[in-house]
Amino acid sequence: MSEPSYVPVLQARPHAVAAYAWLPPSGQRHIAPLWNLPPRPGVVAPALATVLRKDLGAVSEAQRHGTAWVDAPFADEAQVAVLAELLEEYCVYGRLQPVTGPDRSPLQQSAALVAAIRGGRGIGVRVRVTGEWDAQAAEGVRSLLAGVEAEAQVDLLLDMGAVRADRPDAGKEALRALDALFPLAPWRDVCVLSGGFPRVTAEMLEQGLRKEPRGDWALWHEIVQSRRAYVPALRYGDYGTQHADAIAEVPRPPDRKGGGPDWGFLRYTTERAFVLAKVVHKGRERREKIAFNRAAAREIVELPDFRGPTASAGDTWLRDLARGSGNTGAFEKWLTVGNAQHLAYVAHTLRRL
């Protein structure tokens, strides 16, 4: 996976799969997602095998033009046993690479290693640092690597989790982690992942457009500016336009008519900020709701930073909504559009840099 420069952390959910699929093949080749299978608490075989096959099948189909990692960070021991066979199948016949980590159970590590051997594309080692760097974590990685075949291709996925204002030292902790982990193996890829998107509340959107700083992008620049010898080998990754903890959310059944909260929001990514615009889902007369949502899109389209409809399918959708054409959408569409414009923009930015 030497060509892609951007590693988004995505949910193996319809909205994220659709956002990735909206990219042209030329754009997909610059992106190598880390797909996360959602938690399925209480789901057991054979029902578990059915939902996992659906998740893996959708991701595998989306990856026709490029390779990606696939992880199941929330699977319990019983679910890992069911997942192991399917993971092997999709790593052999799809374009997926399994992921494990020093904090995973021996059973999960074994399943990922077997799938990596059979698939022949390598394995990702995901190391989470959600606070201060713990030097003992390097020993866990060293122990895990001891069980990997010498000729295997191994990737380091340094996952810093949410990086917001409450973690001002996240960049320093990332550098401490990289200093310790980089020498442990001849890594094929080293990816730094972090999420700067906020937890959005209704109060945040009361005053119109809201701009939130891109903490993930700031962390990346801090790492680059450190001028460490390994910096040219690093790849940038983020959690797109969702909070980093969103991957841990349990999928809910599709909203029935009238379900879900009264409001949602459109997302747009600029160089330094995430721009949020409130839209409404229910609680207003239909014509008023449509007018409100189109006005929200116009606020984004009229931004000096708006890139225009040719920038991505997400930008086109926002332009059309602002102009009064097309459906105003609902939660899943708003998520798809937000991630689609973000993926295209970040990939383009990294290529340009």
C-alpha positions in Angstrom: 0.0 0.0 0.0 2.7 2.4 -1.0 0.7 4.9 -3.1 -2.2 6.1 -0.9 -1.3 9.1 1.2 -4.5 9.4 3.2 -5.9 6.9 5.7 -9.4 7.8 6.9 -10.9 5.8 9.8 -14.4 4.9 8.6 -17.3 2.9 9.9 -18.3 -0.1 7.9 -21.7 1.5 7.6 -23.8 2.4 4.6 -23.2 6.2 4.8 -19.4 5.8 4.9 -19.3 3.2 2.2 -21.5 5.5 0.0 -19.2 8.4 0.7 -16.1 6.4 -0.4 -18.0 5.1 -3.4 -18.8 8.7 -4.5 -15.1 9.2 -5.1 -13.9 8.5 -8.7 -11.5 5.6 -9.0 -8.6 8.1 -9.5 -9.5 9.6 -6.1 -9.9 6.2 -4.4 -6.4 5.2 -5.3 -5.0 8.0 -3.1 -7.1 6.8 -0.1 -6.6 3.6 2.0 -9.4 3.5 4.6 -9.2 1.7 7.9 -12.7 0.2 8.0 -14.2 -0.5 11.4 -16.8 -3.2 11.9 -19.4 -1.8 14.3 -20.2 -3.3 17.7 -22.8 -6.0 17.7 -23.5 -6.6 21.4 -25.5 -9.7 22.2 -25.5 -10.9 18.5 -24.4 -14.5 18.2 -24.1 -17.1 15.5 -25.7 -17.6 13.0 -27.2 -14.1 13.0 -23.7 -12.6 13.7 -22.3 -14.3 10.6 -25.1 -12.8 8.5 -24.5 -9.2 9.6 -20.7 -9.6 9.4 -20.9 -10.9 5.9 -23.1 -8.0 5.0 -20.6 -5.5 6.5 -17.6 -7.1 5.0 -19.2 -7.6 1.6 -20.1 -3.9 1.4 -16.6 -2.8 2.2 -15.0 -5.3 -0.1 -17.2 -4.2 -2.9 -16.3 -0.6 -2.3 -12.6 -1.5 -2.4 -12.5 -2.6 -6.0 -9.8 0.0 -6.9 -7.6 -0.1 -3.8 -6.5 -2.0 -0.7 -7.7 -1.1 2.8 -7.5 -2.3 6.4 -10.4 -3.9 8.2 -10.7 -4.0 12.0 -13.2 -5.3 14.5 -12.1 -3.5 17.6 -15.3 -4.2 19.6 -15.8 -7.9 19.0 -15.8 -10.1 22.1 -14.2 -13.6 22.2 -17.3 -15.4 21.0 -17.7 -13.0 18.1 -14.0 -13.3 17.2 -14.4 -17.0 16.7 -17.2 -16.3 14.2 -15.3 -13.4 12.6 -12.1 -15.4 12.0 -13.4 -17.5 9.1 -15.1 -14.6 7.4 -12.1 -12.3 7.9 -9.9 -14.9 6.2 -12.3 -15.2 3.3 -12.4 -11.5 2.6 -8.7 -11.0 3.1 -8.0 -13.7 0.5 -10.6 -12.9 -2.1 -11.1 -9.2 -1.4 -8.6 -6.3 -1.1 -8.7 -6.2 2.7 -5.9 -6.4 5.3 -6.6 -7.5 8.9 -5.8 -5.5 11.9 -4.7 -6.5 15.4 -3.0 -4.7 18.3 -1.1 -5.2 21.6 -4.3 -4.7 23.6 -6.2 -7.5 21.7 -6.8 -11.0 23.0 -4.6 -13.9 21.9 -7.5 -15.3 20.0 -8.0 -12.1 18.1 -4.3 -11.7 17.4 -4.1 -15.3 16.1 -7.2 -14.8 13.8 -5.7 -11.6 12.3 -2.3 -13.2 11.8 -3.8 -16.3 10.1 -6.0 -14.0 7.8 -2.9 -11.9 7.0 -0.9 -15.0 6.0 -3.7 -16.4 3.8 -4.4 -13.0 2.3 -0.8 -12.2 1.6 -1.2 -8.5 1.7 0.1 -7.8 5.2 -1.3 -6.9 8.6 -2.0 -3.6 10.5 -0.9 -3.2 14.1 -3.2 -0.6 15.7 -1.8 1.1 18.8 -4.2 3.4 20.6 -2.9 6.4 22.6 -5.9 8.2 24.1 -3.9 10.0 26.8 -0.2 10.0 27.8 2.0 7.6 26.0 2.7 4.5 28.0 6.2 3.2 27.4 5.0 -0.3 28.3 2.9 -0.3 25.2 6.1 -0.7 23.1 6.8 -4.0 24.8 3.3 -5.2 23.9 4.0 -4.3 20.3 7.4 -6.0 20.4 5.8 -9.1 21.8 3.1 -9.1 19.1 5.7 -8.7 16.3 7.5 -11.7 17.6 4.7 -13.8 16.4 4.6 -12.3 12.9 6.5 -14.2 10.1 9.8 -12.5 9.2 8.7 -11.9 5.5 5.3 -10.5 6.4 4.5 -6.9 5.6 3.5 -5.0 8.7 1.9 -1.6 9.0 1.8 0.6 12.1 -1.5 2.4 12.8 -0.9 4.9 15.6 -4.4 5.9 16.7 -4.4 9.0 18.8 -8.3 9.0 19.1 -10.0 12.3 19.7 -7.7 15.3 19.7 -9.6 18.4 20.8 -8.8 21.4 23.0 -8.8 19.1 26.1 -5.6 17.4 24.7 -3.1 20.2 24.1 -0.2 17.8 24.4 -1.5 15.2 21.9 1.2 16.1 19.4 3.9 15.6 21.9 2.4 12.3 23.0 2.2 11.2 19.3 5.9 12.0 18.9 6.8 10.1 22.0 4.9 7.1 20.7 6.5 7.3 17.2 10.0 7.6 18.7 9.4 4.3 20.6 7.5 2.4 17.9 9.2 3.4 14.7 12.5 1.4 15.4 10.7 -1.8 16.3 10.1 -3.1 12.8 10.7 -2.4 9.1 7.2 -1.0 8.8 5.8 -0.8 5.3 3.4 2.0 6.3 3.3 4.2 9.4 0.0 6.0 9.7 -0.9 8.6 12.3 -4.7 8.7 13.0 -6.6 11.2 15.0 -10.1 12.8 15.2 -10.7 16.5 15.5 -14.4 16.5 14.8 -16.5 17.7 17.8 -19.4 16.2 19.6 -22.1 18.5 18.2 -24.9 19.7 20.4 -28.0 21.8 19.5 -26.6 24.7 21.6 -23.5 24.9 19.4 -25.6 25.7 16.3 -28.0 28.3 17.8 -26.1 31.2 16.3 -25.9 30.0 12.8 -22.8 28.7 11.1 -20.3 27.2 13.5 -16.6 26.8 12.9 -14.6 24.2 14.9 -10.8 23.9 14.7 -9.4 20.8 13.0 -7.3 19.4 15.8 -6.3 16.4 13.7 -4.8 18.6 11.1 -3.0 20.7 13.7 -1.5 17.5 15.3 -0.3 16.4 11.9 1.5 19.7 11.3 3.1 19.5 14.8 4.5 16.1 13.9 5.7 17.3 10.5 7.4 20.4 11.9 9.3 18.2 14.4 11.6 17.3 11.5 12.1 13.8 12.9 14.0 11.5 10.5 11.0 9.3 10.1 8.5 12.1 9.1 8.8 11.5 5.3 7.6 7.9 5.9 4.4 8.9 7.8 0.9 8.9 6.4 -1.9 11.2 7.6 -5.2 9.8 8.8 -8.3 11.1 10.5 -11.8 10.2 11.6 -13.5 12.2 8.8 -16.5 14.3 9.8 -17.6 12.3 12.8 -16.3 12.3 16.4 -13.7 9.7 17.0 -16.0 7.7 19.3 -18.7 7.3 16.7 -17.1 4.1 15.5 -18.1 2.6 18.9 -21.8 3.3 18.4 -24.1 0.3 18.0 -26.1 0.4 14.7 -29.7 1.3 15.2 -32.5 0.0 13.0 -33.4 2.5 10.2 -35.5 5.3 11.6 -39.2 4.8 11.2 -41.3 7.6 10.0 -41.0 10.5 12.5 -38.0 8.8 14.3 -34.7 10.4 15.3 -34.0 13.9 16.7 -35.6 17.1 15.4 -32.4 18.4 13.9 -29.2 17.5 12.2 -26.3 19.4 10.6 -24.4 19.8 7.3 -20.6 19.5 7.5 -18.0 21.2 5.4 -14.2 21.0 5.7 -11.8 24.0 5.2 -8.1 24.2 5.7 -8.3 25.0 9.4 -11.9 24.3 10.5 -15.0 22.1 10.3 -18.0 24.2 9.3 -21.3 23.1 10.7 -24.8 24.3 9.6 -28.0 23.3 11.4 -30.7 21.6 9.4 -34.1 20.3 10.6 -35.5 16.8 10.4 -39.0 17.2 11.8 -41.1 19.6 13.9 -41.8 22.0 11.1 -44.2 22.2 8.2 -42.7 20.5 5.2 -42.2 23.7 3.1 -40.7 25.6 6.0 -38.3 22.7 6.7 -37.2 22.5 3.0 -36.6 26.3 2.9 -34.6 26.1 6.2 -32.4 23.3 5.0 -31.7 25.0 1.6 -30.8 28.2 3.4 -28.3 26.2 5.5 -26.7 24.9 2.4 -26.5 28.4 0.9 -24.6 29.6 3.9 -21.9 26.9 3.2 -21.9 27.5 -0.6 -21.4 31.2 -0.1 -18.3 30.7 2.1 -15.1 32.0 0.5 -13.6 28.5 1.2 -16.3 26.7 -0.8 -14.5 24.8 -3.5 -17.3 24.5 -6.1 -19.3 21.7 -7.5 -16.4 20.2 -9.5 -14.4 19.5 -6.2 -16.4 16.4 -5.3 -19.8 14.8 -5.4 -20.4 16.1 -1.9 -19.7 19.7 -3.0 -22.1 19.2 -6.0 -24.9 18.0 -3.7 -24.5 21.0 -1.4 -24.5 23.4 -4.4 -27.7 21.7 -5.8 -29.4 21.9 -2.4 -28.5 25.6 -2.1 -29.9 26.2 -5.5 -33.2 24.5 -4.8 -32.8 21.3 -6.7 -32.7 17.8 -5.4 -33.9 16.2 -2.1 -32.9 17.9 1.2 -31.9 14.6 2.6 -31.9 13.2 6.1 -29.4 11.9 8.6 -27.7 9.3 6.5 -27.5 11.6 3.5 -26.0 14.4 5.5 -23.4 12.0 6.9 -22.6 10.7 3.4 -22.2 14.2 1.9 -20.1 15.4 4.8 -17.7 12.6 4.5 -17.6 12.6 0.7 -16.5 16.3 0.5 -14.0 15.7 3.4 -12.4 12.6 1.8 -12.0 14.3 -1.6 -10.6 17.5 0.0 -8.1 15.9 2.3 -6.8 13.5 -0.4 -6.4 16.5 -2.8 -4.6 18.6 -0.1 -2.1 15.8 0.7 -1.4 15.2 -3.0 -0.8 19.0 -3.5 1.5 19.2 -0.4 
